[in-house]
């Protein structure tokens, strides 16, 4: 036992003090050192297809509530889509998050608590585009 305690750097006096301490104090001390392994709650991903600039506020609200959001701009007119991306870029910057392009009209916006890793390259080959049709 002395070897094991010596390996961990615990002297014989420290071991005796720990064993002889009051039971109430030891229980309180042990409770403070308990860490939950399930402290991360589930993250909900939100999918939105805005049709006008006014829908950008809903996307920003999701980002403020720490929900990553995928934005599909296929149904929005081009001028509205540009305004939406500009607005979301400012929102993501203010929240310390990220915005990435997933496809020609699809973006992912994430708050600061979500990291994005990797990239999706554009499909320039016509054969690859035929597969997706």
Order of alpha helices (4+ residues) and beta strands (2+ residues): alpha-alpha-alpha-beta-alpha-beta-alpha-beta-beta-alpha
